């Protein structure tokens, strides 16, 4: 079975998640292409799709949104999973006791549940390195109020990413890793 893992990443953390998901699916015997959403010119021909994006202010990056909307018919007719990355830090709940990952869902998850009926959605923690910020983001990132509240580091939980890849493979009916 052939799977496309398509992603939109601004600074590389989401790309890392997409590549890790691809590795996990390959270990389960699937043929996997991992590509930027903007580089996928023909989305048909896959048996399943995993689409993800970094989220900023509760929104996926434009290239991921366009990918889903342009390929909605194919994604609806084929097993599809969606993921997002973004929350920083290690807190499990926010100051009000709400699940941090659930609270970080991009608004596109609700929209795309209706549009493409994904089999699952998942939010993963992201990474932030202050010195890697560029362009207009750098101006905002250097503001003391912003710099002081954004925890710096790589908060991606690789075990959770690997587990989700296994869940996807299980749902596709793929056997355990091949020797």
N, C-alpha and C positions, 0 to 999 in steps of 0.2 A: 504494500500500500504506500502511496506517495502523499506526503504532507508538505504544505507550504507554511512556514513560519514567517509572517510578514510583520515588520515593525517600523516604528518611527521613533528615533532617538535624537536628542539634541546634543548631549554631551557624552554619550556612550554607555551609560548605565543600563538603559533599556535594551540596547544592542547586546550587551553582555547577558542579560536575562534571556533574550531571544535565542542567542547562540547556545546557552546552557539548556534551554528547552529542546532545541534541535538535537543536541548531543544525547539527552535523555531519551528522546524518541528513537534515535538511531540505535541506541543500546538495546532497545526493545524490538529491533528488526525492521524498523520502518525506513523507507527512503525519504530523506528530508532535504528540502531547499530552505535556506534561511536568507531572506532578502529584505532590503529596505522597501517599504510600501511604494515609495516614489520610483523605484527601479523595476517594479513588477508591471510589465506591459501586457502580459496575457495571464490572467489568473485562472482560467479554466484548465482542466486536465489533472486536477489533484483530487485525491480521495478524502481529504480533510484539510482544514485551515485552522491555524492558530494566529490570531492577529492581536498585536499589542502596541501600546504607545506610552510614552512618558505623558504625564498629565500635569498641566500647569493651570492653577485656578480652576480645578475641576473639569478641565477640558483636555481631550486628546489633541495631539499635534495635527495640524491641517492635513498633512499627507496621509495619515492613518484614517481620518474621517473621510477624505475623498476616496481612498481605497475601498472602504466598506460601502460607501454609497454607490460608487461606480460598479461594484461587483456584487451588489445585494442579491441579485437573482441567483448567482452561482453559490454564494454563501448560504442562502436560504435552503437550497437544494442539497447541500453537502454538510456533513458534520463540521461545526465551527465552534471554536472557543475563543474568548477574548480575555486579554490581560492588560493591566495598567501598572505603571510604576510611578512612584513619587514621594510617598511619605518618608520623612527622614526621622532618624532617632530610633530608639528601641522601646518606647512606651507602648504597652498593649492597649491601654485605654486613655482617653483624653481627660481633661480636668472635670468633665461632667460624668465620667464613668462609661462613655461610649467607646465601642471598638474603633481604634484608630484606622485600621485597614478598611473597615466597612464605611467609615466616615469619609474616606479619601476616594471613594468610587467616583469616576468621572461621570458627568451627566450623560455621556454617550452610552453607558451601559444600559440605562433605562430606555433610551431611544432605540438602541440596537436589539434589545430583547424583543421589541415589536417588529423591527425591520427584518432581522436575519435569524431570530430564534436560536441564539447560541446554546450549546449544550452546557456551557459553564462560563463563569466569569471569575477573575481572580485579580486582586490588587497585591502587588509586591512592594516592599520597601525599596527605595532608591539609594542613590549615592550623590554626594555633593562635595566638591573640592573647590573652595573659594577661588584659588588661584587659576583654575581652569575656565572660569566664567569669561565670556568674551562679548564683544559688541555692546548693544544697548543694555543687555543684562548686567554687564560689568558696572555700569553707572549705578544701577539700582542696588546691586550686591555690595557695593562699597559704602552705601549709606549705613551709618552706625546702627540704626534701629533694625535694619534688615540683617546686617552681618552678625549682630548679637543674638538674634533669635534662630538663625539657621544652623543647626548642628552640622559640623563638618565631618565627613567620613563616608565609608562604604557600609551601608546598612542592609544590603541585599542578603536575604536569608536563603543560602544555596540549598539547604535541605528542603525547604518549602518549595522551591522551584523544581528540584528533582522529584519531589513527591507529586507535584501537579503534573509533570511530564508522565510519570507512571500512571496516574489516574487517567489521563487522556489515552495512553496506550491501552489500558485496561478497557476503557469504554469502546475503543475501536476493535476490541476482541483480539488484540495481538498477544502472542505468547510471550513468556518471560524471555530474558536476554538469550541470544543465541551464542553458542560456543564458538 
